[in-house]
């Protein structure tokens, strides 16, 4: 077996569980959206607005904790197993600390909606939904910390299993809290928030049990010895993670602000946007999952100072991501009507969503390339320039272009989606330049 074939095999070995984990976690939001749609269009619009408020916070924290993947992978490559146990403990502590401001933000959402101009009839439902979600913030952040530590050790299968287990719990809890029963009143869209908090708690507990008791980790000293607060380790986490959190946060913030601005339009437009963005986000989970595997492989070879292996892992991962994106774009184009029908049977909503989904099919290629390149750069702990690239791509190019098309030219939601295409394409081009500088030319 050639080195290239071996690397493809290893990437798929890690990538498939990571992709399934991402799809499972994303499906939780899709299930929420579908079940909200079964209540009424107002509930669907409220979940859409709430999601666009909560996502930037959650994704920023996810971006910070993404640093744990290459940090642990580097330590694993060097054989520094004692320090891996320290990282597990310190990252969990960081999760508890970061949860406090996030909870405060989610419980004070009404001023945000007033500033943006969200329809007033949605304010109460959205605020109550976010307050319900806030009960699960601490376990969610704990899960993310443990998840990325485990991914740095190539334990993607365990994360996949935990994520898959969450799906039936999500379905049951959603149905229970939406429609009521067994002592719980019917809470409608707000019930989805309580169900979400419970599911996040189950995911954290499951990941914690695996991390503490897996036979694979006996040599890591995760439990038994509690390490003191490690300023050096915490500094590395935030030195690498903060630029990543800001970079990912700026991308998601663009999507969130676009969603919130679209929230000023008719409820049918809001619902169509939410359907299309859900489908596009599900497709994005595949290259995102692969990028996590790319980061772990590149980080492992970087820790061993194996430059040929590092370059091969990066190049192979990017090519696989591009191939998957082509298939995804074709599928999204041909099966648009079927996909939309899973969410709503409202004819006007379906027609609007179909137009947006065509644009989603177009940006599949640039989205896959930029996230794969980000994963490769993350593996060598290169995060500051990618952060600047995100700022340029999404806020100097993407959002202004979308604003002009939507607000000045009057193209409504479709105009903002044109801006998304422009932002993602710019990010893909600039990240390729950075990849060429940092990895391709490395000797």
C-alpha positions in Angstrom: 0.0 0.0 0.0 1.4 3.4 -1.0 1.8 6.3 1.4 -1.0 8.2 -0.2 -3.4 5.2 -0.1 -2.5 4.7 3.6 -3.2 8.3 4.4 -6.6 8.2 2.6 -7.4 5.1 4.7 -6.4 6.8 8.0 -8.3 9.9 7.1 -11.4 8.0 6.4 -10.9 5.9 9.5 -11.0 9.1 11.6 -13.1 11.2 9.2 -16.2 8.9 8.9 -16.9 8.8 12.7 -16.1 12.5 12.9 -18.5 13.2 10.1 -21.2 11.0 11.6 -20.7 12.8 14.9 -21.1 16.2 13.2 -24.2 15.1 11.3 -25.7 13.6 14.5 -25.1 16.8 16.4 -26.4 19.0 13.6 -29.4 16.7 13.2 -30.4 17.8 16.7 -31.0 21.3 15.4 -32.7 19.9 12.3 -35.1 17.9 14.4 -35.8 21.0 16.5 -36.6 22.9 13.3 -38.8 20.2 11.9 -40.8 19.8 15.2 -41.1 23.5 15.5 -42.5 23.6 12.0 -45.2 21.0 13.1 -46.5 23.5 15.7 -47.0 26.6 13.4 -45.0 29.1 11.3 -44.6 31.4 14.3 -42.9 28.7 16.3 -40.6 27.9 13.4 -39.7 31.6 13.0 -39.0 31.9 16.8 -36.7 28.9 16.7 -34.9 30.4 13.7 -34.4 33.7 15.5 -33.3 32.0 18.7 -30.9 29.8 16.8 -29.3 32.8 15.2 -28.8 34.5 18.6 -27.4 31.4 20.3 -25.1 30.1 17.5 -22.4 32.8 17.6 -21.9 32.2 21.3 -21.8 28.4 21.0 -19.6 28.5 17.9 -17.1 30.9 19.4 -16.6 28.5 22.3 -16.4 25.6 19.9 -13.7 27.5 18.0 -11.7 28.1 21.2 -11.9 24.4 22.2 -11.0 23.3 18.7 -7.4 24.2 19.8 -7.5 21.2 22.0 -7.4 18.8 19.0 -4.0 19.9 17.7 -2.6 20.5 21.3 -3.4 16.9 22.3 -2.4 15.5 18.9 1.0 17.2 19.2 1.5 15.8 22.8 0.4 12.4 21.5 2.9 12.6 18.6 5.7 13.5 21.0 4.7 10.8 23.5 4.1 13.3 26.3 1.2 11.4 27.9 1.4 12.9 31.4 0.7 16.4 30.0 -2.4 15.1 28.1 -4.0 14.4 31.4 -3.3 18.0 32.5 -5.0 19.2 29.3 -8.1 17.2 29.9 -8.5 18.6 33.4 -7.6 22.2 32.5 -10.0 22.3 29.5 -12.9 21.1 31.6 -12.2 23.9 34.1 -12.1 26.4 31.3 -15.5 25.2 30.1 -17.1 26.0 33.5 -15.4 29.5 33.5 -16.6 30.4 30.0 -20.1 29.2 30.6 -20.9 32.1 33.0 -20.9 35.0 30.4 -22.6 32.8 27.9 -25.5 32.2 30.3 -25.8 35.9 31.0 -25.9 36.7 27.3 -28.7 34.2 26.6 -30.9 35.4 29.4 -30.7 39.0 28.2 -31.7 38.6 24.6 -34.7 41.0 24.4 -32.5 44.2 23.9 -30.7 42.4 21.0 -34.0 41.7 19.3 -35.2 45.2 19.8 -32.1 46.7 18.3 -32.2 44.5 15.2 -36.0 45.0 14.7 -37.2 41.4 15.1 -41.0 41.2 15.0 -42.4 42.0 18.4 -44.7 39.0 18.5 -41.7 36.7 18.5 -39.8 38.4 21.4 -41.5 36.5 24.3 -41.1 33.1 22.7 -37.5 33.6 21.7 -36.5 35.0 25.1 -38.1 32.0 26.9 -36.6 29.5 24.5 -33.1 30.9 25.1 -33.6 31.0 28.8 -34.5 27.3 28.7 -31.4 26.5 26.6 -29.2 28.4 29.2 -29.7 25.5 31.7 -27.6 23.3 29.4 -24.7 25.7 28.7 -22.4 24.3 31.3 -22.7 20.7 30.2 -22.5 21.7 26.6 -19.2 23.5 27.1 -17.9 20.6 29.1 -18.9 18.2 26.3 -17.0 20.3 23.8 -13.8 20.4 25.9 -13.8 16.7 26.4 -14.8 16.0 22.8 -11.8 17.8 21.2 -9.4 16.4 23.7 -10.6 12.9 22.7 -10.4 13.8 19.0 -6.7 14.7 19.5 -6.3 11.1 20.6 -8.1 9.7 17.6 -11.1 8.6 19.7 -13.6 9.7 17.1 -15.7 6.6 17.4 -16.6 7.3 21.0 -17.7 10.8 20.1 -19.8 9.4 17.3 -21.6 7.0 19.6 -22.3 9.7 22.2 -23.7 11.9 19.4 -25.9 9.2 17.9 -27.3 8.3 21.4 -28.4 11.9 21.8 -30.8 11.7 18.8 -33.5 9.5 20.3 -33.4 11.5 23.5 -33.8 14.7 21.5 -36.9 13.3 19.7 -38.5 12.0 22.9 -37.8 15.1 25.0 -38.9 17.5 22.2 -42.2 15.7 21.8 -42.7 15.5 25.6 -42.0 19.2 26.3 -43.8 20.6 23.2 -47.0 18.7 23.7 -46.8 18.0 27.4 -47.7 14.9 29.5 -46.6 13.1 32.7 -46.9 16.3 34.7 -45.2 18.6 32.2 -47.5 21.3 30.6 -47.5 21.8 26.8 -44.7 24.4 26.3 -44.7 24.6 22.5 -41.5 26.1 21.0 -40.1 26.9 24.5 -40.2 23.2 25.3 -37.6 22.6 22.6 -35.2 24.8 24.7 -35.7 22.6 27.8 -35.3 19.4 25.7 -32.0 20.8 24.2 -30.6 21.5 27.7 -31.4 17.9 28.8 -29.8 16.5 25.7 -26.6 18.5 26.2 -26.4 17.2 29.8 -26.7 13.6 28.6 -23.9 14.2 26.0 -21.6 15.7 28.7 -22.1 12.9 31.2 -21.6 10.2 28.5 -18.3 11.9 27.3 -17.1 12.3 30.9 -17.7 8.6 31.7 -15.8 7.6 28.6 -12.8 9.9 29.3 -12.5 8.8 33.0 -12.9 5.1 32.6 -11.8 4.1 29.0 -9.0 1.5 29.3 -7.2 3.3 26.4 -6.6 6.3 28.8 -5.1 4.5 31.8 -1.7 5.9 31.1 -2.9 9.5 30.8 -3.6 10.3 34.5 -6.9 12.0 33.7 -8.3 10.9 37.1 -6.8 10.1 40.4 -4.4 13.0 40.5 -5.8 16.5 40.3 -3.3 18.9 38.7 -3.2 22.5 40.0 -4.4 25.3 37.8 -1.8 25.4 35.0 -1.3 28.9 33.7 1.1 27.7 31.0 -1.4 25.2 29.6 -4.3 27.6 29.9 -2.3 30.3 28.1 -1.5 27.9 25.2 -5.2 27.0 24.9 -6.3 30.6 24.6 -3.3 31.6 22.5 -4.3 29.1 19.9 -8.0 28.9 20.6 -9.0 32.6 20.9 -8.0 33.4 17.3 -9.8 30.3 16.2 -12.9 31.1 18.2 -12.9 34.6 16.7 -12.4 33.3 13.2 -15.2 30.7 13.4 -17.3 33.2 15.4 -17.0 35.8 12.6 -18.1 33.4 10.0 -21.1 32.2 12.0 -21.8 35.7 13.2 -22.3 36.7 9.6 -24.8 33.9 9.1 -26.5 34.8 12.3 -26.7 38.5 11.6 -28.0 37.7 8.1 -30.6 35.4 9.7 -31.6 38.1 12.2 -31.9 40.7 9.5 -34.0 38.3 7.4 -36.1 37.9 10.6 -37.5 41.4 9.8 -39.1 40.1 6.6 -42.4 38.2 6.3 -42.7 35.0 8.3 -42.7 32.9 5.1 -39.3 34.4 4.1 -37.9 33.7 7.6 -39.2 30.1 7.5 -37.7 29.5 4.0 -34.4 30.9 5.1 -34.4 28.6 8.1 -35.2 25.5 6.0 -32.5 26.3 3.4 -29.8 27.1 6.0 -30.6 23.9 7.9 -30.1 21.8 4.7 -26.9 23.7 3.9 -25.6 23.3 7.4 -26.2 19.6 7.3 -24.2 19.3 4.2 -21.4 21.4 5.8 -21.1 18.9 8.6 -19.4 16.5 6.2 -16.4 18.6 5.3 -16.4 20.0 8.9 -16.1 16.5 10.3 -13.4 15.7 7.8 -11.5 18.9 8.8 -11.4 17.7 12.4 -9.7 14.5 11.2 -7.3 16.5 9.0 -6.4 18.7 12.0 -5.6 15.6 14.2 -3.5 13.9 11.5 -1.6 17.1 10.7 -1.1 17.8 14.4 0.2 14.3 15.0 2.8 14.5 12.3 3.7 18.0 13.3 4.4 16.7 16.9 6.7 14.1 15.4 8.3 16.6 13.1 7.4 14.4 10.1 7.1 17.0 7.4 6.3 14.6 4.4 3.5 13.0 6.5 2.2 16.4 7.5 2.0 17.6 3.9 0.5 14.4 2.6 -2.2 14.5 5.3 -3.1 18.1 4.5 -3.2 17.7 0.7 -5.1 14.4 0.9 -7.7 15.9 3.2 -8.4 18.9 1.1 -8.8 16.8 -2.1 -11.2 14.5 -0.3 -13.2 17.5 1.0 -13.5 18.9 -2.5 -14.7 15.6 -4.0 -17.4 15.3 -1.3 -18.5 18.9 -1.9 -19.1 18.2 -5.6 -21.3 15.3 -4.8 -23.1 17.3 -2.2 -23.8 20.2 -4.6 -25.2 17.9 -7.2 -27.4 16.2 -4.7 -28.7 19.5 -3.3 -29.6 20.7 -6.8 -31.4 17.5 -7.9 -33.3 16.7 -4.7 -34.2 20.2 -3.6 -38.0 19.7 -3.7 -37.8 16.5 -1.7 -35.5 18.0 0.9 -37.7 21.1 1.4 -40.8 18.9 1.7 -39.3 17.3 4.8 -39.7 20.7 6.6 -42.9 22.3 5.3 -45.8 21.7 2.9 -46.5 25.4 2.6 -46.2 26.2 -1.1 -44.9 29.8 -0.7 -42.3 28.8 1.8 -41.2 25.9 -0.4 -40.8 28.1 -3.5 -38.7 30.7 -1.6 -36.6 27.9 0.0 -35.9 26.4 -3.4 -34.3 29.6 -4.7 -32.1 29.8 -1.6 -31.1 26.2 -1.9 -29.8 26.8 -5.4 -27.3 29.3 -4.0 -26.4 26.8 -1.2 -25.5 24.3 -3.9 -23.2 26.9 -5.5 -21.2 27.6 -2.3 -20.7 24.0 -1.3 -17.3 23.9 -3.1 -15.8 27.1 -1.5 -17.2 26.1 1.9 -15.7 22.7 1.8 -12.3 24.0 0.6 -12.1 26.7 3.2 -13.0 24.5 6.2 -10.6 21.7 5.1 -7.7 24.3 4.7 -8.6 25.7 8.1 -8.3 22.2 9.6 -4.9 21.7 8.0 -3.6 25.1 9.3 -5.1 24.4 12.7 -3.0 21.2 12.8 0.2 23.2 12.7 -1.3 25.7 15.3 -1.5 28.5 12.7 -4.5 30.5 13.8 -3.8 34.3 13.8 -3.7 34.9 10.0 -6.7 32.6 9.4 -8.5 34.9 11.9 -7.7 38.0 9.8 -8.7 36.1 6.7 -12.1 35.5 8.3 -12.5 39.1 9.1 -11.8 40.2 5.6 -13.8 37.5 3.9 -17.0 37.7 5.9 -17.2 41.3 7.1 -15.3 43.3 4.5 -16.6 41.2 1.5 -19.5 38.9 2.4 -21.8 40.9 4.6 -21.4 44.2 2.6 -22.1 42.5 -0.7 -25.2 40.8 0.9 -26.4 44.1 2.4 -26.2 45.9 -1.0 -28.1 43.1 -2.8 -30.7 42.7 -0.1 -31.4 46.2 1.2 -30.4 48.5 -1.6 -31.2 46.4 -4.6 -34.2 44.9 -2.9 -33.4 41.2 -3.4 -34.5 40.3 0.2 -33.1 37.0 1.6 -31.7 36.0 -1.8 -29.5 39.1 -1.7 -28.0 38.2 1.6 -27.3 34.7 0.3 -25.4 36.2 -2.6 -23.2 37.8 0.1 -22.6 34.4 1.7 -21.4 33.1 -1.6 -19.0 36.0 -2.0 -17.6 35.6 1.6 -17.0 31.9 1.4 -15.3 32.2 -2.0 -13.0 34.9 -0.7 -12.2 32.8 2.4 -11.3 29.7 0.2 -9.0 31.7 -2.0 -7.2 33.5 0.9 -6.8 30.3 3.0 -5.3 28.5 0.0 -2.7 31.2 -0.2 -2.0 30.7 3.5 -1.9 26.9 3.1 0.6 27.4 0.3 2.8 29.6 2.4 2.7 27.5 5.7 2.3 23.9 4.7 2.9 23.4 0.9 6.2 25.1 0.9 7.4 23.7 4.2 10.7 21.8 4.1 
